[in-house]
Amino acid sequence: FGKSAGNAIWLNHEKTSCYEFYQFFLRTEDADVEQLLYKLTDLEEEKIDEIMKRHREAPNEREAQNVLAKTITRMVHGEDALDQALKATHVLFGGDLYDVTAKQLLAIGKEGNVPTVKYVRSKLLEKTICHVAAETKVCKSVAEARRLVNNG
C-alpha cells in the first residue's frame, strides 16, 4: 500500500513501526474501509455488515476504521504490538501520561516518529517549562509557550 506516494506500509515492523502500521489503517477513507474489512480481515460477513451499519449511522466515530486498524495490527504484529500502538496513539493525541513510564515514553516518541530534543536535567529543574520550550525551539518564544500552556 502507498508505495507510489512514498508512504509504503510494510508488514515488517522494522520498516513500518506497529504504531505507523496501525495509524495507516486508522486513516482509511470511508469509501475504502468496507472493502478492506472484507479483504484483509477474517471477520464474518455479518459482523462486517453490522459494523458498517453503525459506521454509516455515525461516521464521525470511525468505528469501521478502528476495527480495521485493530484487527489487522493484531493479526500481523500480535496483541502486545497492538497494545503499544494504542498506548502511543493515546499519548500522542492528547491522552494523559499518568501510567506511562519514561522508557515507554521514549519508545512512543521513537515509534511515532515524534521530534525530540535533549536537555540537561540539571538545567531543566532551574527553568519553567515555557523557557525550556523556547530554548529548545519547540515554541518560537516564551510568550508563545505561555499562550499554549494557558490555553490547554
N, C-alpha and C positions, 0 to 999 in steps of 0.2 A: 504494500500500500504506500502511496505517496512518493514513490521514487522520482517521478518526473518533476515534482515540485521541490525536490531536495529534502523532503521530510520523510525519508524512508523509515518504516516501522519494521523492526526485526523481532524475531522470536527469541533470539539470543540476548539475554539480559545484559551482556557486556557491550552490545551495540545499541540497545534501547533499554533504558532502565525500566524497572517494573512500574514506577510512577509514570514515566512518559508513555509507556505502553497503555496503562490504564487511562490516562488523560486523552490519548489519541481516540480511544473508543468512546469515552465520555463526551467528546466534542462531535460525535457523529451527527450529521444533519437529520432532521426529522424525516426527510424524504428517503433516506437510506437505511434508517435503523431497523425497519421491519425485515427487509431482505437480509440484512446482516444477522439478525437474530435467527432467521431460518437457516441460513447458510453456514454460520460459524459456531452455533451453539448446539447442544444436544437437548435443548428444551423441547417438550412436546408441543405439537401444533396448537392444541387447545390452550396451553399455558401462554404461548406467544399471542394468541388471539385475545386472551384476557388482558395481557399486559398492554397490547396495542389499543384495546378499547379504552382502558383507563388513561393511556397516554393521549389519545385523541380528545378525551374529556378535559384533561388538564395538562396540555403540552409543556407549560412552564415548569412543571415539576420534574420533567425529563426522566420519568420512571423507566422508559424503554432504554434510554442511553445508560442509565445506572445499572440496569440488569445486564445489558450487553457488556459493559466495561467490567463489571464484577465477574460475570460468568467466564468471559474469555481470559481475563487475567488469572483467575483461579485455575482454569483448565491448562493454561500454558506454563504458569510460574508457580502455582500452588497457593495454599491458604496463607502461609506466612508472608509471601510476597504481596498478596492482596492486602493483608493487614497493614503492611508497611506503606503501600500505595495509598490506602485510605487514611492512614495517620498523616502522611505527608500532605495529602490534599486538605485535610482538616487544618493543619498548621499553616500551610501556605495561603489558604483562603480565609484567614481571619479567625481560626479556632483558637482556643486557649492553649497555653503551654504547660499547664499545671502538672500533667502526668508524663511530660516528655523530658528525658534525661539529656544532658549535654551531648553525650555520644549520639543519641538518636537525632538530636537537632542538627549536628554536623552531617550525619548521614542524609537527612532530609535535604539539607542545603546542597549537598553533592548530587543526590539523586534527582532533585528537581531543577538542577542547573541554576540555582539561585546565586546571584552575585554575592560575594562575601568580602569582608575586609578584615585585616588583622590589626589588633590594637593591643598595646602593652597593658596588662591587667592593672598594674600599679597606677598608671595614668588614668585608667578608666574609673577608678574609685575616687579620683580627685575632681572629676568633672561631671556636669549634668549630661543627661542623655542628649539634650539639644546641642550642646557644644561638641560632643563626640560625633553626632550625625553630621554636623557642619564640617568638622575637621577631616572626616573620612569621605567627604563628598557624597554622602547618602542624601543630604539635603544641600541646597545652594547656600543656605545661611542659617544662623542660629534662629533668626526670626521665622524663617520658613519651617524649621523643625518645631518651634513653639506652636505655630499655627496647626501643624499636623497633629501634634500631641493634644492640643486643646480641642480639636475637632474630632478626636477619637480615631 
